Amino acid sequence: VGNIITQFLKEHKNLLDDSILSKNKKKLNPLMVILLNGRNITYMKNYKTKLKEGDQLYISFPISGG
């Protein structure tokens, strides 16, 4: 996961809102939620989680409410 996020930021950083990026603009904001096939990577191996063909990544701000 980490490699694909790094590549994505290299290619598209100029298109992203500042709130999505960390202060140094080299990583995603730590508040961002990254899901791999619907599972939060925090509960897997985080950025070291391996990807395989057909996997889907979803990057979003956390949403809460009630």
Secondary structure, DSSP 4 states (H G I P E B T S, - for coil): -HHHHHHHHHHHGGGS-GGGB-TTSSSB-TT-EEEETTEEGGGTTGGGPPP-TT--EEEE------
